[in-house]
Amino acid sequence: RMEGVYNKETKKLTYTITYSGLTATAGHFHSGNSWEAGPVVYNFGSTLNSPISGSWDLNQQQENLLFSGLLYANIHTAVNKGGEIRGQVNMVDFNAWKASRK
């Protein structure tokens, strides 16, 4: 599960990711649709115990990915090096954000 808050003025995403039942060896945000594997765009760092919390200052391209639904969180393990669990990042207030951009 991921919960987060995005500040549109500072372009900062603050997030908390929780999981159980596995030992993470890596964790990242990737870009891509829900049906494809995409490149890493942000590394969670070396502290991967649940919950993983942090903040990420996005550039314009990364913000576009976020609001287009093209980011996902991926937790990797020794058994599943390509990713044990993943979740597409969805913005709850996307319609409000889109209207504010006009």
GUVOVEX-384412 format. One record per atom (N, C-alpha, C): residue in three letters; x, y, z. Coordinates in steps of 0.02 Angstrom, whole numbers, plus 50000, padded with zeros to 5 digits. Layout:
// GUVOVEX-384412
ALAXYZ;...
***
This chain:
// GUVOVEX-384412
ARG500434994150000;ARG500005000050000;ARG500455006250000;MET500255011049961;MET500615017449960;MET500125023049973;GLU500335027450017;GLU499955033650028;GLU500445039350018;GLY500195044749991;GLY500635050349979;GLY500255056849971;VAL500635062249974;VAL500375068949963;VAL500825072349913;TYR500525075549863;TYR500925079149814;TYR500785086549820;ASN501315090549828;ASN501265097749831;ASN501395100549761;LYS500875103249730;LYS500925105649661;LYS501385111749654;GLU501435115749707;GLU501855121749703;GLU502595119949706;THR502775115349750;THR503485113549758;THR503675107349717;LYS503175103949689;LYS503275097749652;LYS503605092349695;LYS503415092149759;LYS503685087149805;LYS503155081849820;LEU503345075549809;LEU502925069849826;LEU503195066849891;THR502775066749942;THR502945063650006;THR502545057150009;TYR502885051550023;TYR502565045050017;TYR502745040450075;THR502305035750087;THR502425030250134;THR502165023850101;ILE502595018850097;ILE502435012450067;ILE502495007150121;THR501965003250130;THR501964997850180;THR501864991150145;TYR502194986150171;TYR502134979350145;TYR502304974550202;SER502164968150192;SER502344963050241;SER502474956450206;GLY502834952050241;GLY502944945350217;GLY503504944350167;LEU503944949350161;LEU504504948650115;LEU505094952750140;THR505684951250113;THR506284954950129;THR506494958650066;ALA506434965250067;ALA506594969350009;ALA507344969950000;THR507564969449937;THR508264970549920;THR508354977049881;ALA507814979649853;ALA507834985949816;ALA507124988649812;GLY507054995049801;GLY506404998149792;GLY506465004549752;HIS505995005549706;HIS506035011249661;HIS505335013349639;PHE505305019549613;PHE504755021449569;PHE505005020349498;HIS504595017449457;HIS504735016349386;HIS504225020149345;SER504385021449282;SER503885024249236;SER503625018549193;GLY502975018849178;GLY502675013749134;GLY501945012549150;ASN501615009749101;ASN500915007749110;ASN500885001649156;SER500284999949178;SER500194994449225;SER500374987649194;TRP500374987149129;TRP500504980749096;TRP501224980049070;GLU501654984849086;GLU502344984549060;GLU502854986049114;ALA503454983649102;ALA504024985349146;ALA504354991549117;GLY504504996349161;GLY504805002549139;GLY505445003949177;PRO505805009149155;PRO506435010849187;PRO506335014049256;VAL506845013349297;VAL506855016549363;VAL506905024149353;VAL506485027849389;VAL506535035149388;VAL506695038049456;TYR506625034049509;TYR506795036449577;TYR506935030449622;ASN507495030649656;ASN507705025149701;ASN507505026849773;PHE507205022049808;PHE506995023249878;PHE507585023649926;GLY508175021549905;GLY508755021749948;GLY508895014949978;SER509285014850032;SER509515008450060;SER509105006150120;THR508695010450148;THR508265008450205;THR507595006150177;LEU507514999550174;LEU506934996650140;LEU506454992950185;ASN506544993450251;ASN506074990350297;ASN505404993950293;SER504864990150298;SER504204993150297;SER504064996550363;PRO503805002650362;PRO503615006550304;PRO504215010350275;ILE504205011150209;ILE504695015250173;ILE504385022150166;SER504705027150195;SER504445034050191;SER504985038550162;GLY504755043450125;GLY505235048250098;GLY504885053750059;SER505285057850027;SER505015063049984;SER505455063549922;TRP505145065749868;TRP505455065949803;TRP505265072549770;ASP505775076449751;ASP505665082649714;ASP505645080949640;LEU505055081449610;LEU504955079649540;LEU505135085349493;ASN505395083549434;ASN505475088549381;ASN504825088549339;GLN504795092749288;GLN504175093249249;GLN503995086649214;GLN504495083249187;GLN504365076849153;GLN504085071749202;GLN504365071449262;GLN504135066749313;GLN503435068449337;GLU503285074949343;GLU502605077049362;GLU502115074849308;ASN502305075549245;ASN501865073349190;ASN501725065849195;LEU502245061949211;LEU502145054649220;LEU501665053249277;LEU501755056849333;LEU501335055949391;LEU500595057049374;PHE500455062649342;PHE499755064349328;PHE499475060849267;SER499895057249231;SER499655053149175;SER499545045949197;GLY499685044449260;GLY499605037549285;GLY500155032949262;LEU500735035749247;LEU501285031849219;LEU501865030849267;LEU501725030649331;LEU502225029049382;LEU501975023049422;TYR502445018749441;TYR502265013349487;TYR502835012249536;ALA502645009949596;ALA503125008149648;ALA503265000649641;ASN503894998749648;ASN504104991849639;ASN504584989949695;ILE504424984449730;ILE504864981749782;ILE505154975249756;HIS505814974749757;HIS506184968949732;HIS506424964649790;THR506484958049777;THR506754953449827;THR507294949149793;ALA507654945349834;ALA508174940849807;ALA507854935549762;VAL507254933249779;VAL506924928149740;VAL506644930949675;ASN506374937049678;ASN506084940349619;ASN506454946949607;LYS507014946349574;LYS507454952149563;LYS507134957549519;GLY506664955549475;GLY506324960449433;GLY505754964049468;GLY505574961749527;GLY505054964849566;GLY504584959749596;GLU504514959849661;GLU504074955249697;GLU503354957949699;ILE503294964449714;ILE502644967749717;ILE502704974549684;ARG502154976649653;ARG502154983249622;ARG501454986149627;GLY501424992649624;GLY500774995949625;GLY500795002349585;GLN500315003149541;GLN500265009149499;GLN500065014949544;VAL500365020749534;VAL500205026749574;VAL499625030249540;ASN499085031149577;ASN498495034649552;ASN498365040749595;MET498205046249562;MET498075052449597;MET497325053049610;VAL497145053949672;VAL496445054449691;VAL496135060849664;ASP496505066349665;ASP496225072849645;ASP496445074749574;PHE496525069949529;PHE496755071349462;PHE496305076449426;ASN495645075649431;ASN495195080249395;ASN495265087349420;ALA495355088249485;ALA495455094949512;ALA496115097849488;TRP496635093649485;TRP497285096049460;TRP497235098049387;LYS496905093849347;LYS496855095249276;LYS496475101849264;ALA495945102949302;ALA495555109149295;ALA495965115249314;SER496405114349364;SER496815120049387;SER497355121949338;ARG497525117449291;ARG498055118649242;ARG497805122649181;LYS497145123749175;LYS496865127249117;LYS496965134749122;
***
